[in-house]
Amino acid sequence: MGLMRHGAGETILRERAAAGMRCCIYPKKQFGEKFAAVVVPFGSNDVCWQGENSEKPIRFPLGVAHFIEHKLFQQSWGDALFQFGKQGAAANAFTDGEKTVYYFSCRENFMENLRLLLDFVQHPCFQEEDVEKEKNIIRSEIRMGKDDANRAAYETMVDLMYQKHPVRFPVAGTEESVKNTTAEKMQKVYDVCYLPQKFWLICAGDVDDHQIMEATALVQEKESTGKIVYCKEPDTIQERYREIAMGLRRPVFQVGFKLEPGERNLREKLAMELLMDLWAGESSPFFLEAYEKDLLDAPLERMYSCGNGFAFCAFMGSGEQAEETAELLLAHWKRLKQNGIDENHFRRLQKKAVGQTLRLFQSISAIGLTQIELTPFDADLSDLFRLTKELHKKDLEKLLQNTIAQDKMVLSVMR
């Protein structure tokens, strides 16, 4: 193996396959479950591609990454998902803004399932008749998403923040973009965006790293003839507030803060997540006051998201007084900025975060799914553990002074 890393008493093996694919293996002896995933760094935000000799970029249909994910299991020889089941594996896939992931877990026949995984992601079989049938399924999925209050609140919040960046569009696209997607367009997108040399392979469990690396010989490098490009996003938000009537008994809402995008930085991400916990978590002065005022009966869920050309933090909750809750949240940010961070509060939350990271190693699925989210940072769980332990109060104080701005706050409410 190329690199053996150690963190939290665990061994992590890092290597590159002959085709350039990054491999990250977590050997866990005596665990029954085994997990593997292929991560393709192509997601719903990647809608413009420019060839090396092209003057103008080509625009892909919105949602095409998600559409490819749906159809890639359909092979010329049959259904790969059905074959995984025959081999004793539970397989699935998902698409988000920046990646598409194909994965499985099993207790037996790991290598057979791994070879199947590595094979089918390289051999699309997009047939026009099958694509037309799939459109009805995806359109139904889009309609169901509009009826999901939490998803609708999130998509509305992001649309309020962003004017041009494709992060503002749903992962599945729109009914119109799905209608205009063809097998030919999907094949062209696949050919330029599914580059095995940019893939990640993640394996965890009681697995043989030598056999895994031998299996990666199935992966063939493809020539890269261009790159994904992004339009320049204005600094300002699009709108501050939007309310949608959904006939809910209890409204749900999301408060978002548009942030300045920068270089990917795992330490900064961890610091921001810890700062959000300190600001609005269950032990925060904000939540105690919101609870006493009957604004909230549970802590707000929190999310920090960053990627190519975008960054934002969001708070999700339910209650009748969304605007008052958002204003209180902002007031507590200002108070925190003025008074500074309490050292004891910071240490308690840091210890909690370290403990959560350590517990990940007790679950094969948790290892695999967490590693998937670390791939954009070219990091693994040893980095996550080390950086969480190394966080200092000054990391949070720097963010406290330079991130949140009142004129970048948005609020979406579903009633």
C-alpha positions in Angstrom: 0.0 0.0 0.0 1.1 3.5 -0.6 0.4 5.2 2.7 -0.6 3.8 6.1 -2.1 6.3 8.4 -3.0 6.0 12.1 -5.5 8.0 14.1 -7.6 7.3 17.2 -5.9 3.9 17.4 -7.2 2.9 13.9 -5.3 2.1 10.7 -6.3 3.7 7.4 -4.7 2.7 4.1 -4.4 5.2 1.3 -3.3 4.4 -2.2 -3.9 5.3 -5.9 -4.9 2.7 -8.4 -3.2 2.3 -11.7 -5.9 4.5 -13.4 -5.3 7.2 -10.8 -8.4 6.5 -8.7 -7.9 7.3 -5.0 -8.4 4.3 -2.6 -9.2 4.6 1.1 -9.4 1.3 3.0 -10.4 0.9 6.7 -9.4 -2.7 7.7 -11.6 -3.7 10.7 -10.9 -7.2 11.8 -13.8 -9.3 13.2 -16.5 -7.0 12.0 -19.2 -8.8 10.1 -20.4 -5.9 7.9 -18.4 -4.9 4.9 -18.9 -1.6 2.9 -17.6 -0.2 -0.4 -18.4 2.9 -2.3 -17.3 4.6 -5.5 -17.5 8.4 -5.3 -17.8 10.3 -8.6 -16.9 14.0 -8.2 -19.8 15.1 -10.4 -23.0 16.4 -8.9 -26.1 18.6 -9.6 -24.1 21.8 -9.3 -21.9 20.8 -12.3 -24.0 22.1 -15.1 -21.4 23.9 -17.4 -18.5 22.1 -19.1 -15.9 23.7 -21.3 -13.8 21.8 -23.7 -10.1 22.6 -24.0 -10.6 24.1 -27.5 -14.0 25.6 -27.0 -14.7 29.3 -26.7 -18.0 28.8 -24.9 -19.1 26.3 -22.3 -21.7 23.6 -22.9 -24.7 23.7 -20.5 -26.0 20.4 -19.3 -29.7 19.8 -18.4 -30.4 20.5 -14.8 -30.6 17.3 -12.8 -28.6 15.2 -15.3 -26.2 13.9 -12.6 -29.2 12.6 -10.7 -30.7 11.1 -13.9 -27.4 9.3 -14.7 -27.4 7.9 -11.2 -30.9 6.5 -11.7 -30.0 4.8 -15.0 -26.5 3.6 -14.4 -27.6 0.4 -12.6 -29.3 -0.6 -15.9 -26.7 -2.5 -17.8 -26.7 -4.2 -21.2 -26.8 -7.6 -19.4 -29.5 -6.7 -16.9 -30.1 -4.8 -13.6 -27.0 -4.4 -11.5 -29.1 -3.6 -8.4 -30.8 -7.0 -8.8 -27.4 -8.7 -9.2 -26.2 -7.1 -6.0 -29.2 -8.6 -4.2 -28.5 -12.1 -5.6 -24.9 -11.8 -4.3 -26.2 -10.9 -0.8 -25.5 -7.1 -0.9 -27.7 -4.1 -0.2 -26.8 -1.5 -2.8 -27.9 2.1 -3.3 -26.8 5.4 -4.7 -27.3 9.1 -4.2 -26.5 12.5 -5.8 -25.9 15.8 -4.1 -24.5 19.1 -5.4 -21.0 18.0 -5.8 -20.9 14.2 -6.2 -22.6 11.0 -7.1 -22.1 8.0 -4.9 -22.7 4.3 -5.6 -22.3 2.0 -2.6 -23.1 -1.4 -1.1 -22.9 -3.2 2.2 -22.7 -7.0 2.7 -21.5 -9.7 5.0 -20.5 -12.2 2.3 -19.2 -12.2 -1.3 -17.5 -8.8 -0.7 -15.0 -9.2 -3.6 -17.7 -10.3 -6.1 -19.8 -7.3 -5.2 -16.8 -5.0 -5.4 -15.9 -6.1 -8.9 -19.6 -5.6 -9.9 -19.4 -2.1 -8.4 -16.2 -1.2 -10.3 -17.6 -2.7 -13.5 -21.0 -1.1 -13.8 -20.0 2.5 -13.0 -17.8 2.3 -16.1 -20.3 0.9 -18.5 -23.4 3.0 -19.0 -26.3 1.7 -21.2 -28.6 4.6 -21.8 -31.4 3.5 -24.1 -34.0 6.1 -25.2 -36.9 3.9 -24.4 -35.7 3.3 -20.8 -34.8 7.0 -20.3 -38.4 8.0 -21.4 -39.8 5.5 -18.8 -37.6 6.9 -16.1 -38.7 10.4 -16.7 -42.1 9.7 -15.1 -40.4 8.3 -12.0 -38.1 11.4 -11.6 -41.0 13.8 -12.3 -43.0 12.1 -9.6 -40.0 12.4 -7.3 -39.8 16.1 -8.0 -43.5 16.6 -7.2 -43.1 14.6 -4.0 -40.2 16.9 -3.0 -42.5 19.9 -3.4 -44.9 18.4 -0.9 -42.1 17.7 1.6 -42.2 20.8 3.8 -38.6 20.4 5.1 -37.2 19.9 1.6 -39.3 22.8 0.2 -38.0 25.1 3.0 -34.4 24.2 2.2 -34.8 24.6 -1.5 -36.6 27.9 -1.0 -33.9 29.1 1.4 -31.1 28.4 -1.1 -33.0 30.1 -3.9 -33.4 33.2 -1.7 -29.6 33.3 -1.2 -28.3 32.5 -4.7 -28.9 34.4 -7.9 -26.8 32.5 -10.4 -25.0 29.6 -8.8 -26.6 26.2 -9.6 -26.7 25.3 -5.9 -30.1 27.1 -6.0 -31.6 24.4 -8.2 -33.0 21.1 -6.9 -30.7 18.1 -7.2 -33.3 16.3 -9.4 -33.7 19.3 -11.7 -37.1 20.6 -12.8 -39.9 18.8 -14.6 -39.0 20.8 -17.7 -35.3 19.9 -17.6 -36.2 16.2 -17.1 -38.5 16.4 -20.1 -35.6 17.7 -22.2 -33.1 15.1 -21.1 -32.3 12.4 -23.7 -30.1 9.3 -23.7 -27.7 11.0 -26.1 -27.3 14.0 -23.8 -26.7 11.7 -20.8 -24.1 9.7 -22.7 -22.2 12.9 -23.7 -22.3 14.1 -20.1 -21.1 10.7 -18.8 -18.2 10.7 -21.3 -16.7 14.0 -20.1 -17.6 13.9 -16.4 -17.2 10.2 -15.3 -13.4 10.2 -15.3 -12.1 7.2 -13.3 -8.8 9.0 -12.5 -11.0 11.3 -10.4 -13.0 8.6 -8.6 -12.6 7.6 -5.0 -13.0 4.0 -3.8 -13.8 3.6 -0.2 -13.8 0.2 1.6 -14.3 -0.7 5.2 -14.6 -3.9 7.2 -12.8 -7.2 7.5 -11.4 -6.9 4.0 -8.2 -7.8 2.2 -6.4 -4.6 0.9 -4.3 -6.6 -1.6 -7.3 -8.2 -3.2 -9.0 -4.8 -3.3 -6.0 -3.2 -5.1 -5.9 -6.1 -7.6 -9.6 -5.6 -8.3 -8.9 -1.9 -9.2 -7.2 -3.1 -12.3 -10.7 -3.2 -13.7 -10.7 0.6 -13.7 -9.5 2.2 -16.9 -8.3 5.8 -17.1 -10.1 8.1 -19.6 -8.7 11.2 -21.4 -9.9 14.5 -19.9 -10.7 17.0 -22.6 -12.2 19.9 -20.6 -13.4 21.0 -17.2 -16.5 22.0 -15.2 -16.8 25.8 -15.0 -19.0 28.0 -12.8 -20.5 31.5 -13.3 -19.6 34.3 -11.0 -22.1 34.6 -8.1 -23.0 38.1 -6.9 -22.2 38.9 -3.3 -25.7 39.9 -2.5 -28.7 37.7 -1.7 -31.7 37.5 -4.1 -34.5 38.0 -1.6 -34.7 38.1 2.2 -38.0 36.4 2.9 -40.5 34.0 1.3 -43.5 32.2 2.7 -45.4 29.4 1.1 -48.8 28.0 2.1 -48.7 24.2 2.5 -51.6 23.7 5.0 -49.3 22.6 7.8 -50.4 22.3 11.4 -47.1 23.7 12.6 -45.0 25.8 10.3 -41.4 24.8 9.5 -38.7 27.3 8.6 -35.0 27.7 7.6 -32.8 30.6 8.4 -29.8 30.9 6.1 -26.7 33.0 6.0 -24.8 33.4 2.7 -21.1 33.3 3.3 -18.0 34.2 1.2 -16.8 31.1 -0.6 -13.1 30.3 -0.3 -10.7 27.4 -0.7 -11.8 24.1 0.7 -10.6 23.8 4.3 -11.6 21.0 6.6 -10.3 22.7 9.7 -12.4 25.8 8.9 -15.5 23.6 8.3 -15.1 21.9 11.6 -14.6 25.2 13.3 -17.7 26.6 11.7 -19.8 23.6 12.8 -18.5 23.9 16.4 -19.2 27.7 16.4 -22.8 27.0 15.2 -23.2 24.5 18.0 -21.9 27.1 20.5 -24.2 29.8 19.0 -27.4 27.8 18.7 -27.0 24.3 20.2 -29.0 22.9 23.0 -26.6 24.3 25.7 -26.5 27.8 24.1 -27.9 31.0 25.6 -29.9 31.4 22.4 -31.8 28.2 22.8 -32.5 28.8 26.5 -34.0 32.2 25.7 -35.9 30.9 22.7 -37.3 28.1 24.8 -38.3 30.4 27.6 -40.1 32.7 25.2 -42.0 29.7 23.6 -40.3 30.3 20.3 -38.8 26.8 20.1 -39.4 23.5 21.9 -36.3 21.8 20.5 -32.9 23.1 19.3 -32.6 24.2 15.7 -30.9 21.7 13.4 -27.7 23.1 12.0 -25.9 22.7 8.7 -22.7 24.3 7.1 -22.3 23.7 3.4 -19.4 24.8 1.2 -18.2 23.9 -2.3 -17.1 25.3 -5.6 -18.3 28.9 -5.6 -20.6 28.8 -2.7 -20.8 28.6 1.1 -23.6 29.0 3.6 -24.8 28.0 7.0 -28.4 27.1 7.8 -30.7 26.6 10.8 -33.8 24.5 10.6 -36.8 24.4 13.0 -40.5 24.6 13.5 -42.7 27.1 15.2 -45.3 29.8 14.8 -42.9 32.7 15.2 -40.2 32.2 12.6 -39.3 35.8 12.1 -38.9 36.4 15.8 -36.7 33.3 16.1 -34.5 34.5 13.2 -34.1 37.9 14.8 -33.2 36.4 18.1 -30.7 34.1 16.4 -29.0 37.2 14.8 -29.1 39.1 18.1 -27.3 36.3 19.9 -24.6 36.2 17.1 -24.0 39.9 17.7 -23.9 39.3 21.5 -21.4 36.4 21.0 -19.3 38.6 18.7 -19.2 41.4 21.3 -18.7 39.3 24.4 -16.4 36.7 23.0 -16.4 32.9 23.4 -16.5 31.3 26.8 -13.5 29.0 27.1 -15.3 26.4 29.2 -18.2 26.2 26.8 -15.8 25.8 23.9 -14.0 23.0 25.6 -17.1 21.1 26.5 -18.4 21.2 22.9 -15.0 20.3 21.5 -14.8 17.2 23.8 -18.3 16.3 22.6 -17.2 16.5 18.9 -14.1 14.4 19.6 -16.3 11.8 21.3 -18.6 11.7 18.3 -15.7 11.2 15.9 -14.4 8.3 18.0 -17.8 6.6 18.0 -17.8 6.6 14.2 -15.1 3.8 14.2 -17.6 1.5 15.9 -19.8 1.3 12.8 -18.7 0.1 9.4 -21.5 2.1 7.7 -20.7 5.2 9.7 -17.0 5.0 8.6 -17.9 4.6 5.0 -20.6 7.3 4.9 -18.4 9.8 6.8 -15.4 9.1 4.5 -17.7 9.9 1.5 -18.3 13.4 2.9 -14.5 13.9 3.5 -13.5 13.1 -0.1 -13.9 16.8 -1.4 -11.3 17.7 1.2 -8.9 14.9 0.2 -9.1 13.8 3.8 -9.9 10.8 5.9 -11.1 10.0 9.4 -7.6 10.4 10.9 -7.6 14.0 9.6 -11.1 14.5 11.1 -10.0 13.2 14.5 -6.7 15.2 14.5 -8.2 18.5 13.4 -11.1 18.3 15.8 -8.7 17.7 18.7 -6.4 20.6 17.4 -9.2 23.2 17.2 -8.5 26.3 19.2 -10.9 29.0 20.5 -9.1 31.4 18.2 -10.2 29.4 15.1 -13.8 30.1 16.1 -13.1 33.8 17.0 -11.7 34.4 13.6 -14.9 33.1 12.0 -16.9 35.1 14.5 -15.5 38.3 13.2 -15.5 37.6 9.5 -18.5 35.5 8.4 -22.1 36.3 9.4 -23.6 39.5 8.0 -27.2 40.7 8.7 -27.7 41.7 5.0 -26.9 38.1 4.0 -29.6 36.5 6.1 -32.6 34.9 4.5 -35.7 33.2 5.9 -38.0 30.6 4.2 -41.2 29.6 5.9 -43.6 26.8 5.0 -47.1 27.2 6.6 
